[in-house]
Every structure is written in structure tokens, then in C-alpha cells.
Amino acid sequence: MLHSRILTKAGVQLAAAAAFSLAGYASASAETKWDMPTPYGDGNFHTQNIAAFADEVKDKTGGSLVIQIHSAGSLFKHPEIKNAVRKGLAPIGEVLVSRLSNEDPVFGVDSVPFLAPSYDQAWKLYQAAKPAMEEKLGEQGLQLLFSVPWPPQGIYAQKEVTKVDDLDGLKIRAYNAATERLAILAGGVTAQIEAPDIPTAFSTGRVDAMITSPSTGANSKAWDFVSHYHDTQAWLPKNMVIINKQAFDGLTDAEKAAVLEAAEVAEKRGWEASKVETKTKTDILVENGITVVKPSEQLIQDLAAIGETMAAEWQESAGESGATVLDAYKN
């Protein structure tokens, strides 16, 4: 009888232990972990904004959805990120919007020089282009979560540039089709260089100048290889966070709501952070010996003429969808 009671007690303990183990397994399996590749380092304001987004998603879902950020191209290099998300190799990722302009011109509209050179204009242009962007992404099983602009673009060089002819023959770093086209129209020779490789490209003589933001200039310590930054405020290119639609559809309704709410907050926070970034990083350039130049009237006129050429080329290539975007932007 005693032996029977001992077995019964042991059985209860084993059952309890098994139940605890299963509960723990169910809890662990209920957590969804997403790997998220991003192109830029942890100190970049885009990456910091995404880290805050990931924290908010984790909080809002009670830890059931965890986003692990792999920054600085450590999981997938920048040119590979969009296709990695499309193929489901990573459920979520960040890319420069204009990197997709070779797929469809609508992704390049934010890099047409002087079309939308202020934050207010850039926001209005984004709202005008967003429906077309979402449609194009949707055709590939992708969904746009949010988009954040870089600070306005300027020219870095080893001398003061007073007119476009001063760029003739220079090796100019390009990061998308628009910067490559601008450099060619200015008489330069282009090389596609990713942000982490900028210092090496200058030190090895692959490039002499670049068109980019105060943020990228400060992050790459541009003072080590150029002397002047020309604050042309030519355009405000954007990054975007995209998600694999199938992965998103696999979430619970509560998790979907958490992701969308966190994305909305991240977009607003990111736009404000970009404005702060513009001043902060321009000040860092000055503190480290870069001469920040207000562009000459001649340089602005020359760049504006290039901008008109590029705008006409963009509109022709974008066709009816491009006309729809521009009509929405201008009205």
C-alpha cells in the first residue's frame, strides 16, 4: 500500500515536471525571432531609430516577436538586402529607396536634384510617391513599413568647387543611379562605393569627391581625406524598412498591430531625428576642420540645370505612373 502511494506520488511529480517542461517549450516556441539586416553601423541615426523600433515591437508584443538587428551589412550586404527579404531569407530589412530605381523609376524620384530639397517638400513628395511604391513592392510580396530621409545632400571635395566645371575629370563616389548620373553630367568619372568603404576608396585613390549627406561624411570621418563640404541641399534621399508579406501574414493580429503601430512611431521619430542629424553632423564636420561652403550662385545654377535634365529624364522613364506622382506632389 505504501509502495503504491510512493509510486502514485512519484507519478504526480513526473507528470508535474513534464507539464512544466511542455509549458516552457510552448512559451519558447511562441517567441518569433526575426533577423533584420541593415546597411549602416550602430552609430548611424537610421540604425538607432530601427533599434528603437525593434524595442517597441518587443515591448508591445510582450516578447512574442523579437527583431534581431544585424547592422553594417553584417548579415547581407546592402545590394543583397531587398532580395533577401523578398526571398524570405530575412523577414525584414532596410534599404536605400533609390537603390531600386533600376527596377522602377518611382523609387528614384526622391533623388532627382532640387525637385524636393527641403524636409517639408520631401515629405509631400513621399506621400505622393508612396501609393506607387507600395504597389510595386506588393507585386514582389513585400510591404513598406516606414521610410526616413537622410539629411540633404552636398558635395565633398579636396578643394572648393565654385562651378560644375570644377568637377570635370574627378573620380566621384556614387551610391545609386541618380548620383552616378549627376556625376556623369558634371563631367566626372564614377565608382560605386558603399558607405563603410568610403575611407578606403579615398585613401587608395579610387575616388576624389563624393555627393552625400553630412551624416555619412561625419560617420566616415571625411576630414581625413577631403577639405571642403558644399552645402548644396540638392535632395533628401530616403531609406525604407520593408517586410516580407508572407512573414507579416504569419503573425497574430496583435503582433501585426504592434508592428504597424511601432512603424508609424518610428517614421515620425526618424524624420525629426534626420533634422537634428543635419545640424549635429554639419557641426561635427566644422569641429574637425572641414570647411563648410555655402554654394556659389554659379554652382547652384549649374546644378539646377543638371537637375532639370535629370527631372526630364526621370519623367520620361517613369511614364504615366511618374506623371501621377508629380501631379500629386505639385497639387
C-alpha positions, 0 to 999 in steps of 0.5 A: 500500500505504501509502495503504491502511494510512493509510486502514485506520488512519484507519478504526480511529480513526473507528470508535474515536471513534464507539464512544466517542461511542455509549458516552457517549450510552448512559451519558447516556441511562441517567441518569433525571432526575426533577423533584420539586416541593415546597411549602416553601423550602430552609430548611424541615426537610421540604425538607432531609430530601427533599434528603437523600433525593434524595442517597441515591437518587443515591448508591445508584443510582450516578447512574442516577436523579437527583431534581431538587428544585424547592422553594417551589412553584417548579415547581407550586404546592402545590394543583397538586402531587398532580395533577401527579404523578398526571398524570405531569407530575412523577414525584414530589412532596410534599404536605400529607396533609390537603390531600386530605381533600376527596377522602377523609376518611382523609387528614384524620384526622391533623388532627382536634384532640387525637385524636393530639397527641403524636409517639408517638400520631401515629405509631400513628395513621399506621400505622393510617391508612396501609393506607387511604391507600395504597389510595386513592392506588393507585386514582389510580396513585400510591404513598406513599413516606414521610410526616413530621409537622410539629411540633404545632400552636398558635395565633398571635395579636396578643394572648393568647387565654385562651378560644375566645371570644377568637377570635370575629370574627378573620380566621384563616389556614387551610391545609386543611379541618380548620383552616378548620373549627376556625376556623369553630367558634371563631367566626372568619372564614377565608382560605386562605393558603399558607405563603410568603404568610403575611407578606403576608396579615398585613401587608395585613390579610387575616388576624389569627391563624393555627393552625400549627406553630412551624416555619412561624411561625419560617420566616415570621418571625411576630414581625413581625406577631403577639405571642403563640404558644399552645402548644396541641399540638392535632395533628401534621399530616403531609406525604407524598412520593408517586410516580407508579406508572407512573414507579416501574414504569419503573425497574430493580429496583435503582433501585426498591430504592434508592428504597424503601430511601432512603424508609424512611431518610428517614421515620425521619430526618424524624420525629426531625428534626420533634422537634428542629424543635419545640424549635429553632423554639419557641426561635427564636420566644422569641429574637425576642420572641414570647411563648410561652403555655402554654394556659389550662385554659379554652382547652384545654377549649374546644378539646377540645370543638371537637375532639370535634365535629370527631372526630364529624364526621370519623367520620361522613364517613369511614364504615366505612373511618374506623371501621377506622382508629380501631379500629386506632389505639385497639387 
